[in-house]
Amino acid sequence: MSVNQPPHHLAEHVAALSGMASSERRVRPLVGVTACTTMMGAHNFHFAGEKYLKAVVDGAGCLPVVIPAINEPTVLSALLSQLDGVLFTGSPSNIEPHHYNGAPSDPGTFMTRSVMR
């Protein structure tokens, strides 16, 4: 498989959905899963752990959507308005109170990446 091509089964699903009305496509609720960020080489990546994605699919019977950890209120608002729920993973890159103008975490309750290593 080429890096630029989706897996075969994904391509089949996309092709099948393209012929359906949008009301037919939305059979299960969409649940956003907050993404973590990490630098890989010169690029910042947004990702969500498989355990969270599988919990949404297998545990809740919903469809997961990874929510990028970006500070773009209009983009996030537009995305969130399309979701039926949100699973907060608790990553330091998206839940630390300073990200939403909250008071700093109590001493000893928030682990930084350097402490986790």
Order of alpha helices (4+ residues) and beta strands (2+ residues): alpha-alpha-beta-beta-beta-alpha-beta-alpha-beta-alpha-alpha
